[in-house]
Amino acid sequence: MSTITKIDSVWFTTKGQVVIPAWLRKQFQIEDGTKAMVQATSEGILLKPVTAALIRQGRGILKRKPDNKPLGEEWAKQKKQEKELEERHAR
């Protein structure tokens, strides 16, 4: 089975924003509000969308210990830290 690689162009705005072409958004199930992980690699910037399909695929990978805080508490703490980081970068 051969893989066809399609190349497209994007432009960065003054805020560093990029519009991902529609064909890629469809292929990777990226919808409004989808978050992504960004990673610097030796080849450039790697953008990994965090989609519902990816989350379903990863379920069960992380095992929780019985003495861990409830997931809801950990999630709230994570969201608070994200908000604080966003506020610091907005300044």
Residue pairs with C-beta under 8 A, 6 or more apart in sequence:
6 23
8 21
8 23
8 24
10 18
10 19
10 20
10 21
11 18
11 19
12 18
20 30
24 30
25 31
28 49
28 51
29 49
29 51
29 52
29 53
30 49
30 51
31 51
34 49
34 50
34 51
35 49
35 50
36 47
36 48
36 49
36 50
37 47
37 48
37 50
38 45
38 46
38 47
38 48
39 45
39 46
39 48
40 46
64 71
68 74
